[in-house]
């Protein structure tokens, strides 16, 4: 009888240890998602600054307004605003841009692409753990909804349009 009690206590302790470790890992993954989101938004904001500088060289361009809209968009509308900015940027005449702005834009777009991939990797890892059956049943991730992917067009060529 005492053996069964000891085995039961050990099983409960192992289950509690697993649950504690999993909840901590999920918390760390959520922090990683938050940091990656901040980095992504910083990269998008930097690209918007470069686009405004390009718009200053192109009178009558809609780029500045689209960059402002993308920067000020609510998180749930940011993808659409960034896609509209990318499409307008692809349609804009690239021949009159200064070489320094061409380099800055290429660097900004590369940073956006990398930040988006890091963010989506963090979201994928977090969702993979949070969507496990036992993690959901025990509500180890709390009641918060899982993070969502950030899907934007990375580079739009002028022929592809919107």
N, C-alpha and C positions, 0 to 999 in steps of 0.2 A: 504494500500500500504506500509506504513512504517513497518507494522508487517512482511510483506514478506521480506523486506530488512533486518530487524533484524534477522529473521530466517535464511536467506541466509548467512549472516555474521557469525552467530553462527555455522552453518553447515560447512562453510569453515574453521573456526578456529578449530573446532573439528577434521576435516579431517587433517589439517596441524599438529595439536598436535599428532594425531595418527601416522602420517607419521614420524614425528620427533622422537617419542618414539620408533617406530619400527626400524628406521635407527640406532638409538643409541644402541638398543638391538643387532642388527645384527653386529654392530661394536664390541661390547663387546664379542659376541660369536666368532668372527673371532680372536680376541686377545686370547681368551681361546684356540682356535685351535692351534694358533702359540705357545703358552706356552706349551701345551700338546705335540706338535710335538718336541719341544726342549727337553722335559723330556724323550720322547720316544727315541730320538736319543742318549741322554746321557746314557740311560739304555742299548741300543744296543751296544754302544761303551764300556761300562763297561763289558758287556758279552764278547765282542771281546778280551778285555785285559785278562780275565780269560781263554778264549780259547787259547790264545797265551801261557799262563803259562802251560796249559795242554799239548799243542803241544811241549813245551820244554822238557817235560817228555817222550814224545813218538817220538823217532828219526824216520825220514823219513815220518812223518805225513804231510798230506796236510792241516791240520787245520790252521796253521799259515798263509798260503797263502790265504785261504778262509776268515779268520778273517780280514786280510788286505784288501781284495777285498770288503768285506761287509762294512767295515768302510769307505772306499774311494768311494763307489758307489754313483752315482748321485741319487737324490731323486726318480726319476722314475724307477731306476733299483735296489733300495735298497731292496725291497721285495724279488726279485729273489735271490739276493746275500745272504740275511739272511736265506732264505729257504735252499739254498745249504749248508750254514754253519751248520744249524740245522741238516740236513740229515747226513752230514759228522761226526758231533759230535755224533749222535746216532750210527753210524757204528763203531766209534772208540772204542777200547778196554777200558772198564771202570774199569777193575780189577786192573790195575796198578796205578791208580790215588791215590794221597795222600788224606787222609781224609779232610785236610784243603781245597784242591781244589774242592773236591766233595761238601763241604758245600758252598764254594764261588760260584760254578756254579749253585747250586740249588737256592741260593739267587739271583744271577744275572738273572736267567731265570724267577723267580717269579716276580722280578721287571720289566722285559720286558713285561711279561704277563699283569701285572697291568697297566703299562704305555700305552700299546697298547689298552687296554679296555677304559682307560680314554680318550685317543686320539679319538678313534672311537665313544665314547659317545659324545664328543664335536663336531665331524664332523656331527653326526646324528642330534644333536640339531640345528646346524647352517644350514644344508641343509633343515631341516623341515621348518624353518622360511623363508629361501631364496627362497624356491620353491613354496611358496604361490602365487597364481595368482596375487593378487593386489600388492604384494611386487615386483614381476617380472615386471609387467606393469609400475609401477612407478620407476623402477630401483633403489630401495632403497639400494640395495647391490652393486651398481656401476656396472661396466662391468667385474669385475673379475669372473673367473670361480669358481664354488663352490669347497670346499675342497674335497679330495678323501679319502676313507677309507684306512687303512694300514692293509693288510691281510697277515699274516705269520703263519706258522705252529708253534704252541706254544711249544709243546713237541713232539718229534718224538721217538717212541719206535724202538729199533733195528730191529724188525721183519717187520715193515711197510715200511722201505726203503724210497725212494724218492716219 
